[in-house]
Amino acid sequence: MPITTVAHLSERLRSLSVGQRTALPYSVYAVLFPPGEPDDGARVAAFGFAREHGCVMENQPRAQQVVFIRKIASPPVGRGK
């Protein structure tokens, strides 16, 4: 299923095993985290979203994509929520 919403991205990230990755073209990234690259606010939101899902995010400007990589098996439970 293509990723078209933040909910879809959340599902995809939760389904990844440690070390697996999923890539989003800049066009999709801009829809999910407006206004997209190179906006600092979009980056902060996307990095936070990745962290909440046990992932890190890599910006790959040459490929015009961002990549989410699963780093831990169980994402941290929300602090203060």
JOKAJO-V43648 format. One record per residue. N is the residue number from 1. RES is the residue in one small letter. PHI is phi in radians with two decimals (NA if undefined). NEAR is the number of other C-alpha atoms within 8 Angstrom. Layout:
n,res,phi,near
N,RES,PHI,NEAR
N,RES,PHI,NEAR
//
This chain:
n,res,phi,near
1,m,NA,2
2,p,-1.17,4
3,i,-1.52,8
4,t,-2.20,9
5,t,-2.42,7
6,v,-1.09,8
7,a,-1.09,6
8,h,-1.09,10
9,l,-1.10,10
10,s,-1.02,9
11,e,-1.04,8
12,r,-1.09,9
13,l,-1.13,12
14,r,-1.16,7
15,s,-1.46,6
16,l,-1.29,10
17,s,-1.58,7
18,v,-0.95,9
19,g,1.63,8
20,q,-1.36,8
21,r,-2.46,9
22,t,-2.43,9
23,a,-1.93,8
24,l,-2.12,10
25,p,-1.11,9
26,y,-0.92,11
27,s,-1.11,8
28,v,-1.30,10
29,y,-0.94,14
30,a,-1.14,11
31,v,-1.25,10
32,l,-1.38,10
33,f,-2.30,11
34,p,-1.14,8
35,p,-1.56,8
36,g,1.61,14
37,e,-1.26,10
38,p,-1.81,6
39,d,-1.23,8
40,d,-1.12,7
41,g,-1.09,6
42,a,-1.12,13
43,r,-1.11,12
44,v,-1.04,8
45,a,-1.09,9
46,a,-1.20,10
47,f,-1.11,10
48,g,-1.11,8
49,f,-1.07,8
50,a,-1.04,12
51,r,-1.04,10
52,e,-1.08,11
53,h,-1.87,13
54,g,1.27,13
55,c,-2.11,14
56,v,-2.05,11
57,m,-2.12,11
58,e,-2.02,8
59,n,-1.56,7
60,q,-2.14,9
61,p,-1.01,7
62,r,-1.07,5
63,a,-1.55,5
64,q,0.98,8
65,q,-2.66,13
66,v,-2.04,14
67,v,-2.15,12
68,f,-1.77,13
69,i,-2.13,13
70,r,-1.28,16
71,k,-1.93,9
72,i,-2.29,8
73,a,-1.17,8
74,s,-2.10,6
75,p,-1.06,10
76,p,-1.11,7
77,v,-1.30,5
78,g,-0.87,6
79,r,-1.54,4
80,g,1.28,3
81,k,-1.70,3
//
